[in-house]
Structures are given as C-alpha cells and as structure tokens.
C-alpha cells in the first residue's frame, strides 16, 4: 500500500458541512471524498504526477 502523507486543512464550517453531506451521500469518509475531489481536479487540469501532467513525473 502506498504511504500516505497527513496535513492539516482549515475549512470554513459551511464547506466542511457540505463536504460531509456529499461524502455521506456517496458512502465515503470525508477524507476519501476530499482526496477523490482533489484527484479528479488534478486529472482534469493535467497536473497529476505520473499521468502526463505539466508539473509531474512522467
């Protein structure tokens, strides 16, 4: 399994609540939902390392 890195994120309570509801609706943890959304955004922007993105290792 790939090693994970942890970091603190400060969110507006309304954003946190909206993400929590979205995660619950998709049967994901809040952490998994945030990672899913970040990964999708990185792919769409062509910036996911290893996926041929601008700033990544190819």
DASUL-V979953 format. One record per residue. N is the residue number from 1. RES is the residue in one letter. PSI is psi in whole degrees, 0 to 359 (* if undefined). NEAR is the number of other C-alpha atoms within 10 Angstrom. D_FIRST is the distance of its C-alpha to the first C-alpha in whole Angstrom. Layout:
BEGIN
N/RES/PSI/NEAR/D_FIRST ; N/RES/PSI/NEAR/D_FIRST
END
This chain:
BEGIN
1/X/141/3/0 ; 2/X/143/4/4 ; 3/X/139/4/6 ; 4/X/149/5/9 ; 5/X/139/5/13 ; 6/X/145/5/15 ; 7/X/157/4/19 ; 8/X/136/5/22 ; 9/X/128/6/24 ; 10/X/124/6/27 ; 11/X/149/9/28 ; 12/X/137/8/32 ; 13/X/326/9/32 ; 14/X/322/9/33 ; 15/X/316/10/30 ; 16/X/313/13/28 ; 17/X/317/13/30 ; 18/X/318/11/30 ; 19/X/320/18/26 ; 20/X/313/18/26 ; 21/X/318/14/28 ; 22/X/314/16/26 ; 23/X/315/18/23 ; 24/X/319/13/25 ; 25/X/335/9/26 ; 26/X/12/10/23 ; 27/X/43/11/22 ; 28/X/159/15/19 ; 29/X/162/14/18 ; 30/X/317/17/20 ; 31/X/314/11/17 ; 32/X/323/12/15 ; 33/X/315/18/19 ; 34/X/315/16/19 ; 35/X/319/12/16 ; 36/X/313/14/17 ; 37/X/319/12/21 ; 38/X/317/13/20 ; 39/X/316/14/17 ; 40/X/316/13/20 ; 41/X/319/13/23 ; 42/X/319/15/21 ; 43/X/313/15/21 ; 44/X/328/11/25 ; 45/X/355/11/26 ; 46/X/31/15/24 ; 47/X/10/17/22 ; 48/X/118/20/19 ; 49/X/137/14/18 ; 50/X/354/11/17 ; 51/X/19/14/19 ; 52/X/16/13/22 ; 53/X/164/16/23 ; 54/X/310/13/26 ; 55/X/13/12/24 ; 56/X/172/12/21 ; 57/X/132/11/20 ; 58/X/*/10/21
END
